[in-house]
């Protein structure tokens, strides 16, 4: 999967292992507001973790600092959608 950033750069997402997928999904912690999801705890460190583990290529501090918040969010959202779609065909 590739994600086009606002500055026209393209970020390629790795084919993650099951362990990497689990680590990323387990790191998403949400706050609750009267039984509804209110927001995500520690969104900045969570997005950085997704980028460091999931992006194929440069994930240095300099690269991450060069990203606009909207680009970090786009990478995170696309990766999360992909992770939540499942791992292919269900087992029998």
C-alpha positions in Angstrom: 0.0 0.0 0.0 1.2 3.5 -0.8 0.0 6.8 0.7 0.5 10.1 -1.1 1.4 12.9 1.2 0.3 16.6 0.9 3.8 17.5 -0.5 3.5 14.8 -3.2 5.9 12.4 -1.4 4.8 8.8 -1.4 5.1 6.6 1.7 5.1 2.9 1.2 3.6 0.7 4.0 5.3 -2.6 4.9 3.6 -5.9 4.8 3.5 -6.4 8.6 3.9 -9.6 10.5 1.0 -10.8 12.8 3.1 -9.7 15.8 3.7 -6.2 14.4 0.0 -5.9 13.6 -1.0 -7.0 17.1 1.5 -4.6 18.7 0.1 -1.7 16.7 -3.5 -2.5 17.4 -2.8 -3.1 21.1 -1.2 0.4 21.3 -4.5 2.1 20.4 -6.1 3.1 23.6 -9.3 5.1 23.7 -11.0 7.3 26.3 -14.7 6.8 26.9 -17.4 9.5 27.4 -20.7 8.2 28.7 -20.2 4.8 26.9 -19.0 6.4 23.7 -15.5 6.6 22.3 -14.3 10.1 23.3 -10.9 10.1 21.7 -7.6 8.3 21.6 -5.1 8.4 24.4 -1.6 9.6 23.5 -2.3 10.2 19.8 1.1 11.6 18.9 3.1 8.7 20.3 0.7 6.2 18.8 1.0 7.7 15.3 4.8 7.8 15.7 4.8 4.2 16.6 2.6 3.3 13.6 5.0 5.2 11.3 8.2 3.7 12.8 6.9 0.1 12.6 4.8 0.4 9.4 6.5 2.6 7.0 8.9 1.0 4.6 11.9 3.4 4.3 13.1 6.4 6.3 11.4 6.6 9.7 14.0 8.8 11.3 13.2 11.7 13.6 14.0 14.1 10.8 11.5 12.4 8.5 8.7 12.3 11.1 9.3 15.9 12.0 9.0 16.8 8.3 5.5 15.4 8.2 2.5 17.7 8.7 0.0 16.6 11.3 -2.5 15.9 8.5 0.0 13.5 6.8 0.7 11.7 10.1 -3.0 11.3 10.6 -3.5 10.1 7.0 -0.8 7.4 7.4 -2.2 6.3 10.8 -5.8 6.1 9.5 -4.9 4.2 6.3 -2.8 1.8 8.3 -5.5 1.3 10.9 -8.2 0.7 8.2 -5.9 -1.9 6.7 -5.2 -3.6 10.0 -8.9 -3.8 10.9 -9.9 -5.3 7.6 -8.4 -8.6 8.8 -5.7 -10.9 7.7 -7.3 -12.4 4.6 -9.6 -15.4 4.4 -11.1 -16.7 7.7 -9.9 -20.1 8.9 -12.2 -23.0 8.4 
